[in-house]
Amino acid sequence: RSMSKIGIVGGGPAGMMAAVTAAEAGHQGDLYEQNEKLGKKLYITGKGRCNLTNACDSEQFFKMIVGNPRFMYSALNRFNSQNFMAFMEAAGVPLKIERGDRVFPVSDKSSDVIKGFSKSLEKNNVAILLNQQISGLEIDGNMLRGLRLKNGETIAYDAVILATGGKSYPSTGSDGSFFEVLKAAGHTITPLRPALVPVNTREQWPMSLQGLALKNVQLALYEKDKKIASEMGEMLFTHFGISGPLVLSLSSLIKNEASQYSFKLDLKPGLSEETLDKRISRDFLKYQNRDFSNSLNDLLPSKMIPVVIEMSGIDPFKKVNQISKENRQKL
């Protein structure tokens, strides 16, 4: 195959990967990035540690793709997470696998991942053009001929790869502005919606628990009365509602803004209702002479106790030995 001149728009991981792959296949690549540096959003991935991929097998990988996993079949069959890990290690970024098969650089620094990409780009003589905004695509009839820069200049290319990202984090460059360019080229854009995001709650009580992190809990998402999914893991209360890994993951299943969604939180997923009742009875016996408000310290995080007491409807100053079985069941 003869050498083609390829323009790649977007200097995130997808664009950098495309530029390296095109160069390794013998083509000349120009990589355009509107920011002052490559991989700006990658810097903050995984709280700056950069959760690169997941080392689970392909079957499990597809199960974790929210929306339309079939779209990814051919891509992941040609180049899976193991191939990507090998690519990063070859680029001088040693990796480690943590809980849940999450893959991070050994150094815990996303900047090392960007350095690895940069080294591969340099080795393959990819031209990197920073602070460059593309204002349009040069189309002649039905053929894409090149890119039009913001300053009006047109640059001819045999092929163009668009890796401009979505609209998830405007300050990093993922501002959705390129969708307008695609619309002008005749593409239709499906409605954009958030995914992997924290959730605002209608109730106010989560705000009073701001900063409280829960581990080993089960969170289930319901649409009206229908259970959509449930997962075990960690979550966090915030000044607007709930967040943390469980919430981010389940938030992607909230599809219809007009519908009613609710979350159901199981604080003790390892206990059946019967076992939990025995556990509470044991605590009640231990603290039988205390006020109800001082009897839940073994069972719940202290921040959560006032909220649970209020929801239970039991008088906080009632002596534990005076709480009826019916009230205990309610709790």
N, C-alpha and C positions, 0 to 999 in steps of 0.2 A: 504494500500500500504506500502511495506517495505521501509525503509530509503535508499536512494541512495546517493552516493557521487558525487557531481557535481562540475566541474571546470568552473568558469566564467572568461572570458578573456575581460578585459576592465573595468576600474573603473570610467566611466562617469555615467550620470544619468541612462542610459539603463542597464548597468552592475550592478549598485548598486540596482536598482529596481528589477532586475532579482534575485540577491542574496537574497534580503529580502523576495521576493515571494517564492523562492525555500525553504528557511529556514522555512517560515510560513507554508508551505505544508509538513513540517516534514523531509526535506532532509538536509544533511550536505553540506554547500557551502564553497568553497575556491575562493576568489576573487583576480585575478591577475591584477596589474596595472604597466605599464612600467615607469610612472613618480614617483616622490618622494611624491606625495599626490594624493588623489582622487579628481575627479571633476575639473581638472585644467581649462578646457574650460568653464565649468559652471561658474567659477569665473568671467569671463568677459562678460557673457551673459547680454543683455539689458544694456550695459554700466556699468556693475557691479551691476545692480539692480536686474537682473534675471527675465526676462519675462517668467514665468513658463509655462503658457498655455493660452488658450482663453476660456472665459466662455460662448461663444455662444452655441446655440443648435446644435445637431449632424448634422442636415441637412446643416446648414450654415458651420459647421466645414469641411464637405466633400467638399463643394464648394471652400474652401480656399486651398485645397491640390492641388498643381501644379503637373501635370504629370499623376499619376494613382491612383485616390482616391479609386477605387474598391479594390485595394490591402489592404487598411486599414479597409474595412468594418467589417470583423469579429473581428479584434482586438478592434476597437473603440466601437463595440456593446457590447463587454464583459467588457471593461474598458474605460470609456470616461473621458473627462476633469473634470467632476464633481466628479467622483471617485478619480481622481488624486488629486484634491483639498482637498478632505476629507482625503486622505492618508497623504498629507503634514501637514494638520492641526493636525492630530493625532500624527504626528512626532514632534509636538511642534513648527510648523512654521505658525503663523497666517497670513492670506492672505487678499489682498484687490483687488478690481476690478476697473480699470481705463478706460479712454476713449477707445472706440473700443473694449470693453470687455477684454482688456489685463489684465492678472493676475500677481501681484507682491507680494513679501513678504511685510508685513506692515512696516518692518524695512528698506526696500529698500536696503538690503544687500544680495548679492548672497552667501556670506559666511554662512549666517544663514540657507540657503537651504541645503548647504553641511553638516552643523552640524546636521540638521534634518535627512538627509540620514545616516550619521555616527552613530547617536544615534540608529536608527532602525537596522543598521548592528550589532552594539554592543549587543543590546537587544536580537537579534536572533543568537548570537554566530557565526557570519560569520567570518572566518579567512581572514584577509586582508594582501596580500603579495605585498608590494610596491617595486619599482625598479626591477621588474621582467619582463624580455622579453621572450615571447614564440616564439621559432624558428620553431615549426612544430606541426602537429597533429599526434598522434600515431594511425595508421590505420592498422587493421589486417583483411585481406580479405575485406569484405564490412562493417566491424564494427569499429566504433571509440572507441578506448580503453583508450585514455588519451592524455596528453599534454607533449610536449618535450620542456624543458627549454633551454635557450641560452647556459647554461653551460654543456649541453648534458644530463642532468638528465631527466628521464622520470617518470611522475606521473600518476598512473592509476585512471581513473574516469569512473563511470557508464554512465555519460552523460556530454556533454560539451556545454556551451552556449557562443557564440561569439558575443561580443558587442564592437567591436574594432573601430567603427566609420568610417568616410570617409577620405577625403584628404583635408579638408577645411582649416586647420589651423595648419601647421606642428609644430610650436613652442609649441603647447599645447599637442602634441602627436597624433593629427589627421593628420598623415603624409602618410596614404595610404599604409604603409609598410606591413600590414597584408594581402593585396590582393595577394601578392606573395605566402604567406602560403596557401591561399585558392586555388590558381592556381595549386600549387604543389599537392593539395589534389584532383585535377580533376575538380574544378569548372571553369566555364567561367565567365569572368568579363566584363560587358558592358563598353563601353568607359566612362571615368569619365569626368564630365563637371561641371563648376561652376554654382551655383545658389545663389539667394539672394546676389548679388554682385553689387558694383558700376560699372559705365559704362564709358569707354573712348569714347570721341567724336572726330569725324573727324575735326569738326570746332574748331578753336582756341579761339573764343570769350568767351566760358564758362570759360576758364582759367582766363580771365580778371575780372570775377565776383566771383572769389574764395572767399568762406566764406559767400556768400549771401544765406540766407535761405528764401524760399518762402512758405507761408501757404495758405491753401484753394485754391490751383490751381488744374487744371486737366491735367493729363499727359496721352497721348495715345501712344501706341506702334504700329507701322506699319511694316509689312514685304512686301517689294516693295510697292504696292499701297493698300494692304489689311490690314484693321484695325484688330489687334489681340485682343486688350483689352484697356480699359482706366479706370483710377481710380482718385478719388479726394483725396487730402491730402497735405503732405509737401514734399519738395525736397530741395536739396542743390547743389550749384555749387562748384567745387573743382579744384585743380591744374591740374587735368587730364580730367575733364569732369563733370559728374553729379553723385549725390549720394542722400542719404536720403531715408525715408520709401517708397515713391512712386517708386523710381528707383529700389531699392532692390527688391521690390515685382514684378515689371514688368520684371526685368532682367531674372527671372526664365522662362519666356516664350520665350526667345531668344534660339531657338533650333538648328538652322542650321547655322554654322559659315560661310558657303559659300554664304549664302543669304545676301540680303541688308536690313538692318533695319533702321528705323528712329523713332524719338520721335516727337510728336507734343505737344507743351506746350500751354495751354489756361490759361492766367493770370487772366482772368475775366470770370470764368465759369458761374457765376450768371447772366451775361448780354448777351442778344441776340446781333446780329451784329447791328441791328437798334438802340437798347438802348445804345450800346457802342458809336455809331456815335453821338447820341444826347449828350452823356456825354462829348465826345471830343469837340464837337461844343460849349458846355457850357464853357469848360475850355479855348477854343480858344477866346471866346468872352471876358471872364474875363481877359485874358492876351494878348489882341489883339495888344497892342503896344510893346510887348516884342519880343526878338528874339525867333525863334522856339526852340532853345536849352534850353531856360528858361521857357518853357510853360508846361512841362510834370511832374512837381514835385508832383502835386495832384494825378496823374494817376499811376506813376511807382516808384519803389524804386530807389533812386538817383544813385546807382551803375549801374543800368540797362539802364539809360537814354542815355548815349553815344552810347551803342550798338544798341538800338532801332532806334536812329536817323540815324546812319550809314546804318542800314538795310532799312530804309524808303526811302533813296535816296534823302531826302529833305535837302536843304542847311540849316545848323544849324543857320546861321546868317540871314536867311530870316525872315522878320517881320511876325508875326502870321496872321495879317489881309491881308497879300498878298498870303496866302497859298490857292491854288485852292481846290474846292470840290473833284476833282479827286485825288489830293495828299493826302487829308485828308482820303479818302477812302483807299488809298494805305497803309497809316499808320494803 
